[in-house]
Amino acid sequence: MRTLLVIKKRALNLSKFVNVELYCNASCQFCNLTRALLSEKGIKFTEHRIDKDKDLKEVMIKRCNTTTIPQIFINSTHIGGYDDLVRLNDNQQLDVLLGLARKKDVSDSNESSRRKTIVLGD
C-alpha cells in the first residue's frame, strides 16, 4: 500500500496592500453586484458615491472618460465596469490583481484543469 502526501501551496494574501476604488450610487443594481463580489472576496474598497457628491462624478469622468457606473479602479488602474470585473473574475485574473493569488498559481490551476486523468488497469 502506498501513501500519497499532497502539500498545497498557499499564496500570500497581499490584498491588504491593494487599493480598490468604486464609483457608484445607492440605487444602481450593478453597483450592488460589484460591492457583493468584492465583499465576498474579503476586499475592502473605497466607495465614491456620485449620487451624494456631484463633484465626484466629474472626477470619475476625467479618470475613465465615461459616465456609466459602476467604475472600478484597482491600484489606480481603471478596470472598467461590473461586466469587466466579472470577466476578470471568470478568467481568474481578478484574484491576481487583488493580491489573492499569484499569476503562477492561476496558470497552474488552468493547466491542471485542462489535463485529463487516464486510469490504466485496476
N, C-alpha and C positions, 0 to 999 in steps of 0.2 A: 504494500500500500504506500502510495506517495502522498506527501503533504505539500500543498502549494501555498506559499506565503505571498500575499499580494500587499504591496505597500502603495498607498495612494499618495501622490504628490499634492501638497496643499499650496495653492498660490497665496502669495502675500496679499492681504487685503489693504490696498492703497487708497480705497475710496474716501478715506477721511481727508486726503490731500487733493481731492477733486473739487473744483468749483463748478456747480451746476446752477444755471440761471434759467428761469422760466418766465416769459412774458405771457400774461394770461388775464382772464377776468373770472368773475364768480359764476357766471351762468353758462359758460362755454363747455359743451359736452366733451370735446376733445381735450380741453384743458384739464377737466376732471380725470379723464382716462390717463393723461400724461402724469398727473400727480399720483394716481394709483400705481402706475407702473414703476415710477421712481421710488415710491414708498415701499412697494413690495420688495424691491431690491435693497431696501435699507439705506437709500441715498438721501442725504439731506440736500435741500436745494433752496435757493433764494427766489422768492416769488415776487415778480414785479407786476402789480395789479394795475393794468392800464385803465380799468373802469374807475379806480379811486384817484388816480393821478394822471391827468391828460398829458402832462409833460413826458411821462414815461413812454407813452405811445410814440411821441416824436423821437425819443432816444432809440426805441426799438426800430423804427423805420430807418433811421440813419445807420444803425448797426447791421441790419439784414436786408434793407431795401424791399420790404414787403409790409403789408398792413394786416395780414391774416394772423390769427392766433390759434393755438399757442406757437411761440417761437422759443426754441431751446438752444442754449449755449452750454458747451462743456469746455471748461478751461479757456474761455473767451473764443472758442471756435464755434461758429454757427452750424448747428446740426440740422436745423430745419424745423418742421412741424411734427405733429403726432405720427403721421404716416411714415416719416423718415425715421423717427425714433423706433417704431415697431419694426421697420425693415432692418435697422441695425441690430435690434434685439433678436430677430429671427435668424440673422446671419452670425450671431454670437459675437458681433463686433462691439456691441454696446457694453458688454462686461469688460472688454479690454479698455475702452475709453473711460469707463467709470472706475478702473483700477481694481475690478473684482476678479479679473483673470489676466493671464499673460497671453501674448499672441501665440506663443509656442503651445500653451495648453489648449487653446482653441483649435489650432491646426492639428494637434494630436488627436483631439476628440473628433474632429471632422474626418480625419484619416481612418480612425478606428471604426467610425460609423459606416464607412464605405467598404470595409473588409467583410468578407463572408466567412463564416466558420464551416469547415467541412469536417465531418467526423467519419473516420475510417474504422471499420471493424466494430467490435462490441464495446 
